[in-house]
């Protein structure tokens, strides 16, 4: 009897495996092909992951000329498959079907959908150790509750109140640049790390009410987690694997514990400070008058999860965006001159940027928008269907993932014209194009909560640098945009900097 039960069990498991790993993917692939959607063939269990990793490795193995035609390097899988199968195609991430989209009309339909129809992808348990259970990893009602609580901290009026501290941090960085310059007329800077340190300091002081030194250790721990997270995101997660005491998992556990302990220390110190509602931690914690109006606040572990998210995302995205903006201005001196002229008009003599003058930086704003078009921190956005939906002319079954090819849309000639791969900030002096053609911070209710902070911080950094220094691309710079968790220069960002002696 025991043997018979064992045989029945093994047969059941085998049939279920064949059904899930073979039959269901074949049926889905056939369903899409009947609607005219083709794509790379499904491979059992792993899907097209091996092909994606091979294309990515090959793309990152060589640099490219300093042009802004970068889709083939930052999204090689989409680029190559779209050439072969068309802009809309089906690929596979493990057992999950992914429908690639680059049509603005279809994209517009995907993003504003309600959370009970189309939602974000859930991170696998290993990648959650970096992002925590913060907003990027939450779905459904829990996401809605966290978003409602965190939103007030990033209202424009709150962000403007942090401007003096931002200016102070940038001033400190520029003084350090002057020290490095010494008596030289011109000197070389690697700005990628400079802007990451600067963004880390601004984030620590403004959003978390802590010193840079307190936040520095958290940033260091999260940087160690990035490579581990990339490994997790590039592989199919095997249920239960996170509990095995492998060397990688033990390292993940150690980094996670130290990160949470460091954030908890900052939170406990904040909780002893009364009457201060000007930082994110204070607003996330319950007990304030603001929180009473919004309903129950978050417990300390939930606050830690959100802090982990904002520590990483807040630093990474802003620092990378400013890095690309400075490189673009170094590559295009005519726009650097236009921006400098504007900054001198807005900030006369020795004046520093203030909150009430931010709206006057129109050229700087256009430069940032164009930077985010050409070198957005993310090259794609992912969503999933919770039920059967129709997008455009396609019927999409529940469980399908959407691969929204942001980088391709932002570089599409049919949308942006023949100069789509050229740096032309003046295009943003005109009314905004189609809603689904430009979305650097996402679309709909799930757009980036920290966009106000990122744009204000970037404006101030650019304005202050442009007013004090001119710069060109260094001969040692190697153009190699690379997607890690965000878009970054693979070999750093080297520029030659010269002090401006007069207007």
LUMKOLFI-959675 format. One record per residue (C-alpha): residue in one letter; x, z, y. Coordinates in steps of 0.001 Angstrom, whole numbers, plus 500000, padded with zeros to 6 digits. Last residue first. Layout:
aXZY...
***
This chain:
x530767484036585661x534208485627585534x536940486742583157x535255485801579892x537345487152577032x538152484656574261x537151484892570606x538200482649567733x535665482787564903x535770483644561205x532608484187559160x533252485427555607x534032483537552422x530527483220550944x528759483185554304x525428484963553667x521845484163552769x520136487240551322x519956488782547850x522896486522547093x522273483069548445x525441481395549641x526328479419552757x529848478018552231x531479476748555409x535115477849555287x536434479346558525x540238479370558828x540224476799561649x538216479378563633x534853478348565071x534688478787568823x533986481795571018x533189482946574553x533071486649575317x531460489189577670x528061487708578502x527696485993575155x528352489240573267x525770491196575272x523057488554574964x523649488006571253x523465491712570365x520425492339572560x518487489392571182x519360490319567567x518122493903567998x514862492755569572x514324490162566843x515070492503563926x513016495405565313x509991493200565910x510335491608562433x510453494980560634x507096494710558826x508041491372557296x504907489392556459x502588490722553786x499343490365555741x499781486629556201x503005484689556366x506684485392555737x509317486504558238x511037483125558616x507673481307558353x507882477805559756x506000474874558180x502917476660556850x501376477413560254x501858473815561430x504091473536564494x504443476017567308x504061474704570842x507270473316572380x510329475249573577x511049475824569921x512361472258569517x514842473145572275x516838475145569732x518352471947568275x520884472606565520x520682469563563241x519306469294559719x515773468414560856x517129465846563353x515082463004561815x511844464926562420x510834468535561787x507976468129559308x508798464829557552x512501465694557824x512064468921555830x514762471502556616x512505474566557101x510314473427554202x513348473134551893x514639476590552799x511190478170552326x510619476766548827x507572478841547888x507936479588544169x504432480622543131x504002482558539891x501230481803537428x499577484802535781x496034483613536355x495638479841536014x496119477499538987x493728474598539540x495434472104541822x493907469985544598x495085472308547348x495363475743545817x492576476681543420x492591480123541847x492350481725538398x493079485439538669x495989487711539568x498088484812540833x501715485515541632x503940485310544725x507592484498545368x509342483542548598x512348481248548828x515580480697550741x515854484206552222x517948485277555235x516908482079557073x519783479794557944x518301476612559460x514934477940560583x516165481452561311x518919479989563477x516366477834565307x514295480904566070x517379482814567230x518436479980569542x514919479725570970x514971483471571701x518348483220573436x516921480377575526x513897482476576521x515717485735577263x513256486745579993x510963488502577503x513674491077576815x513839492124580466x511508495140580284x513418496568577333x516735496567579160x519833494405578784x522918495658580627x523686495063584284x527285494485585313x526620491687587797x523255490166587010x521557490603583652x518774487987583651x520705485266585472x523963486051583665x522096485957580339x520569482571581168x523949481038582013x525359482448578788x522559480891576745x523137477468578250x526901477768577707x526458478768574056x524075475863573669x526748473416574815x529328475222572672x527661474118569386x529893475278566514x530577478675568099x526874478888568920x526041478165565280x528575480736564071x527089483310566461x523564482621565178x524716482714561548x526224486180561989x523186487362563960x520869486374561084x523147488029558515x523280491321560396x519519491337560953x518643490620557308x521109492993555686x520714496060557873x516946496328557887x516615495193554271x519014497803552876x518207500928554868x514581499839555161x514063499656551401x515898502868550606x513925504602553362x510664503471551774x511641504929548403x512828508171550016x509481508486551797x507726508029548459x509858510803546953x509079513066549917x505320512666549674x503646510067551833x500998510744554465x497313511365553986x495059509700556593x495955507444559489x494657509738562237x496367512735560678x499615510758560551x499706510236564310x498992513912564912x501971514752562749x501710516614559433x502704514004556907x506093512329556753x506268508573557274x506258508862561052x509116511360561145x511170509272558718x510683506121560770x511987507522564029x510452508363567390x508061511090566323x510225514015567435x508163517077568350x509782519362565803x513113518852564083x513269520801560811x511685517904558919x514434515610560201x517123517715558480x515180517591555233x514813513822555544x518537513324556153x519407515418553075x516817513535551002x518462510256551992x521810511426550605x520235512806547400x518338509552546841x521495507487547199x523514509827544958x520875509676542218x520492505891542361x524246505287542299x524632507530539250x521672505990537414x522871502435538065x526385503332536854x524885504817533690x522836501640533261x525893499425533559x527873501513531068x524970501466528619x522904504611528083x519687502772527068x516636503747529155x516665500593531304x516417498455528165x512945499767527335x511190496447527802x513675493533527844x513964492138531379x514597488410531539x517737487794533536x518705486665537021x516970489542538806x518803492172536756x522204490632537384x521445490413541088x520434494090541048x523771495122539567x525597493087542213x523497494716544958x523822498297543688x527395498640544940x526206497557548389x523498500205548132x526052502967547635x528084501812550634x524956501643552799x524018505188551798x527542506412552604x527366504849556067x524026506467556922x525486509890557572x528523508409559331x526292506220561456x524454509285562721x520846510033561885x517503509493563625x516311507203560852x514992504199562733x517118504385565856x520438505981564953x520852504857561346x519494501376562009x521765500842565001x524803502051563045x524029499874560037x523424496868562283x526850497357563861x528610497768560517x526896494638559190x527702492814562408x531416493534562154x531458492694558433x530212489156559105x532188488811562342x535664488088561035x537437487922564367x540396485854565588x542065486406568950x542364484630572283x543896485540575634x546008488216573997x546924491426575812x544968493700573485x542258491739571752x541682494460569164x540977496992571929x538597494567573629x536786494065570317x536483497844570002x534916497977573446x532523495278572237x531475497435569275x530843500486571491x528778498403573895x526749497117570941x525992500697569866x525015501777573376x522764498736573831x520957499601570603x520556503197571782x519094502014575095x516738499612573246x515164502245570969x512085502731573151x511494498987572910x511009499354569150x508242501931569611x506481499697572140x506839496712569821x505107498457566947x507591499152564159x506961502850563496x503210502254563669x503390499952560571x504758502538558102x501471504316557303x499315501213556985x501988499457554913x502256502407552536x498489502447551969x498234498656551535x501146498625549076x499427501326547012x496171499372547093x497670496278545510x501410495757545169x504624497634545855x508141496278545444x508808494963548947x506965497977550467x509069500686548834x509080501729545199x512860501627545221x514508498460546470x517852499120544793x516678500974541674x513655498674541541x515976495891540367x516284497597536971x512556498247536474x511581494585537041x510276493837540484x506555493189540768x505717489801542172x503678489755545352x499931489223545314x497369486461545012x493710487192544207x493148490976544520x495723491242547302x493719488910549529x495016485414550246x496766484794553575x499895483527551809x498817480939549253x496504478739551333x499068478205554099x501599477259551440x499261474560550141x498880473028553602x502605473352554325x503626471500551108x506857472912549703x505594474511546498x507270475331543178x504910476546540455x506608479179538352x505478479771534763x506552483171533385x507952483423529853x511531483526531103x511485482094534595x509943478702533928x509572475591536051x506564473650537312x506755471046540079x505563470340543607x508141468546545764x508618465801543155x509932465825539596x513505464493539817x514359465045543479x512367468288543423x514345469418540372x517706468946542084x516794470655545374x514735473444543814x517509474415541413x520225473975544039x518585476383546497x521470477608548690x523787474665548086x521436471668547945x519388473217550767x522401473309553128x522120470351555490x523331472375558462x526715470684558777x530049472440558539x531322470364555616x530659471947552189x532441474540550039x532828474352546288x532067476606543316x528842477938544809x526854474844543849x528249474903540298x527348478560539809x523841477981541160x523249474960538920x524444476892535851x522339479942536746x519218477780537153x519830475992533858x520258479293531998x517074480675533569x514938477666532598x512633479450530112x514433482381528514x511855483150525795x511601479666524291x512774476797526523x510186475173528796x510863471598529821x511886470915533399x508966469878535621x505758467890535826x502585468360537865x500110465465537571x497035467578536868x497294466832533127x500919467942533406x499723471318534668x497562472028531607x500255470722529222x502777473207530672x500205475987530386x499419475137526737x503079474883525781x503783478208527523x500878479886525624x501766478433522193x505502479125522013x506544482570523257x503186484327523431x501473482784520377x504644482649518302x505333486291519156x501755487311518341x501941485517514995x505255487181514188x504020490637515186x500870490253513085x502855488949510092x505239491880510409x502320494336510541x500604492760507539x503866492912505570x504348496560506517x500767497362505545x501304495675502167x504545497609501605x502812500882502429x500000500000500000
***
